[in-house]
């Protein structure tokens, strides 16, 4: 354990940020939003079959404990009293799905990660049941197309294919949740009375939740899960209240937000029309649409942006989701071996400054917004004898930018009011070449905050502002000024034509990969 000494940091708020690739625990000064200390642990992914992506729930939980313990040690070295932490926010990879045994506390299978494709046949069966075989049949309730992306179809697959899960469901021992639910249940006692809950942002990504009534929908549950007695256990996942838990030897208050919602809050996009793009494993552009859900006509999702308090109204967002962004860097490193660390990618791409006509559509997990085509597969085209790994590295960065361009175009069409600048965050934003490319390809400024941990910051803000804690004000006049760096487009009129040409070629490459035979 830690030996804590008195410090003068004032009220502190911590955040557990459990992402697809890593877990972080971060501690912020509630008055200044200054990041005081943090620790990060990478998460292993396994790929048992093509298109399958899994993570070990116990490893995820252990990574949280490790990050908390190490951050405690760092705070002690800084002479900061851990008892000054007044609240902990939890933010998480959203659609990743777990089922565990409430009596033993043991996971019944690995976590199926959000970008996993094994549920394609499940999705097709569901779509075939709808009138006109319409993948948007549930969109009026969920804001989502029927897709491999969301939790309900992963749960259906687990029930159909994992005997331990099927048996636990029949004997009423199965507990279903996204990563936030698993962590909160474990941290609040687990099999000895742990709280089984989630919040509306995570619930809105399950395909079981009505985004208008803000409650679980029996019709959706019956269609997707076909187990009425399983629905009763879902009922325990209520709107996230402020549960008091004994954690790190201090009584703390817990608040929860899905990672992309947390980033929207962390970027302080509280006004209708404000937007942010997060560059993580995937790429997620959210635009605040205010108190009413706006349905997209251009392939975007309608999702709950946040609900900051039991009696506060929900705020909604339009979202464009891209499955592969930072994951393409991991692929270049682990599968092709052309870089040893992710930081090498920028140097490699900058050494040539062009893809030299090479184009990359990294549809490793199908295509998300705006296509929603799970059978799509990746393609690299435009190769010549001159093409080398540096050109491929540059094409990979362009691919992230082109995908964002597609999402932004769809969002501008839906809203009718074009964005004049894009606020960005996430691990990839440390790549300055990527940020400049993004500004050039969007033809608008890209604004990056100096403190990149906006997802964790958003979770901390929500926790610190919670009823009964109130150490963090969310009033605009009280919010700390965030220093940022702006990347202006640097393309002359001739260059802009070149970018448009490149963009069109990359989009034309997409139909080529749509016809790939999955067999």
Rosetta blueprint (number, residue, H / E / L):
1 X L
2 X L
3 X L
4 X L
5 X L
6 X L
7 X L
8 X L
9 X L
10 X L
11 X L
12 X E
13 X E
14 X E
15 X E
16 X E
17 X E
18 X E
19 X L
20 X L
21 X L
22 X E
23 X E
24 X E
25 X E
26 X E
27 X E
28 X E
29 X E
30 X L
31 X L
32 X L
33 X L
34 X L
35 X E
36 X E
37 X E
38 X E
39 X E
40 X E
41 X E
42 X E
43 X L
44 X L
45 X L
46 X E
47 X L
48 X L
49 X L
50 X L
51 X L
52 X L
53 X L
54 X E
55 X E
56 X L
57 X H
58 X H
59 X H
60 X H
61 X H
62 X H
63 X H
64 X H
65 X H
66 X H
67 X H
68 X H
69 X H
70 X H
71 X H
72 X H
73 X H
74 X H
75 X H
76 X H
77 X H
78 X L
79 X L
80 X L
81 X L
82 X H
83 X H
84 X H
85 X E
86 X E
87 X E
88 X E
89 X E
90 X E
91 X E
92 X E
93 X L
94 X L
95 X L
96 X L
97 X E
98 X E
99 X E
100 X E
101 X E
102 X L
103 X L
104 X L
105 X L
106 X L
107 X E
108 X L
109 X L
110 X L
111 X E
112 X E
113 X L
114 X L
115 X L
116 X L
117 X L
118 X L
119 X L
120 X H
121 X H
122 X H
123 X H
124 X H
125 X H
126 X H
127 X H
128 X H
129 X H
130 X L
131 X H
132 X H
133 X H
134 X L
135 X L
136 X L
137 X L
138 X L
139 X H
140 X H
141 X H
142 X H
143 X L
144 X L
145 X L
146 X L
147 X L
148 X L
149 X L
150 X L
151 X H
152 X H
153 X H
154 X H
155 X H
156 X H
157 X H
158 X H
159 X H
160 X H
161 X H
162 X L
163 X H
164 X H
165 X H
166 X H
167 X H
168 X H
169 X H
170 X H
171 X L
172 X L
173 X L
174 X E
175 X E
176 X E
177 X E
178 X E
179 X H
180 X H
181 X H
182 X H
183 X H
184 X H
185 X H
186 X H
187 X H
188 X L
189 X L
190 X H
191 X H
192 X H
193 X L
194 X L
195 X L
196 X L
197 X L
198 X L
199 X L
200 X H
201 X H
202 X H
203 X H
204 X L
205 X L
206 X L
207 X L
208 X L
209 X E
210 X E
211 X L
212 X L
213 X L
214 X L
215 X E
216 X E
217 X L
218 X H
219 X H
220 X H
221 X H
222 X H
223 X H
224 X H
225 X H
226 X L
227 X L
228 X H
229 X H
230 X H
231 X H
232 X H
233 X H
234 X H
235 X L
236 X L
237 X L
238 X L
239 X L
240 X L
241 X L
242 X L
243 X L
244 X E
245 X E
246 X E
247 X E
248 X L
249 X L
250 X E
251 X E
252 X E
253 X E
254 X E
255 X E
256 X E
257 X E
258 X E
259 X H
260 X H
261 X H
262 X H
263 X H
264 X H
265 X H
266 X H
267 X L
268 X L
269 X L
270 X L
271 X L
272 X L
273 X L
274 X L
275 X E
276 X E
277 X E
278 X E
279 X E
280 X L
281 X L
282 X L
283 X E
284 X E
285 X E
286 X E
287 X E
288 X E
289 X E
290 X E
291 X L
292 X L
293 X L
294 X L
295 X L
296 X L
297 X L
298 X L
299 X L
300 X L
301 X E
302 X E
303 X E
304 X E
305 X E
306 X E
307 X L
308 X L
309 X L
310 X L
311 X L
312 X L
313 X L
314 X L
315 X E
316 X E
317 X E
318 X E
319 X E
320 X E
321 X E
322 X E
323 X L
324 X L
325 X L
326 X H
327 X H
328 X H
329 X H
330 X H
331 X H
332 X H
333 X H
334 X H
335 X H
336 X H
337 X L
338 X L
339 X L
340 X L
341 X L
342 X L
343 X L
344 X H
345 X H
346 X H
347 X H
348 X H
349 X H
350 X H
351 X L
352 X L
353 X L
354 X L
355 X L
356 X L
357 X L
358 X L
359 X E
360 X E
361 X E
362 X L
363 X L
364 X L
365 X L
366 X L
367 X E
368 X L
369 X L
370 X L
371 X L
372 X L
373 X E
374 X L
375 X L
376 X L
377 X L
378 X L
379 X E
380 X E
381 X E
382 X L
383 X L
384 X L
385 X L
386 X L
387 X L
388 X L
389 X H
390 X H
391 X H
392 X H
393 X H
394 X H
395 X H
396 X H
397 X H
398 X H
399 X H
400 X H
401 X H
402 X H
403 X H
404 X H
405 X H
406 X H
407 X H
408 X H
409 X H
410 X H
411 X H
412 X H
413 X H
414 X H
415 X H
416 X L
417 X L
418 X L
419 X L
420 X L
421 X E
422 X E
423 X E
424 X E
425 X E
426 X L
427 X H
428 X H
429 X H
430 X H
431 X L
432 X H
433 X H
434 X H
435 X H
436 X H
437 X H
438 X H
439 X H
440 X H
441 X H
442 X H
443 X L
444 X L
445 X E
446 X E
447 X E
448 X E
449 X E
450 X L
451 X L
452 X L
453 X L
454 X H
455 X H
456 X H
457 X H
458 X H
459 X H
460 X H
461 X H
462 X H
463 X H
464 X H
465 X L
466 X L
467 X L
468 X L
469 X L
470 X L
471 X L
472 X L
473 X L
474 X L
475 X L
476 X H
477 X H
478 X H
479 X L
480 X L
481 X L
482 X L
483 X L
484 X E
485 X E
486 X E
487 X E
488 X L
489 X L
490 X L
491 X L
492 X L
493 X H
494 X H
495 X H
496 X H
497 X H
498 X H
499 X H
500 X H
501 X H
502 X H
503 X H
504 X H
505 X H
506 X H
507 X H
508 X H
509 X H
510 X H
511 X H
512 X H
513 X H
514 X H
515 X L
516 X L
517 X L
518 X L
519 X L
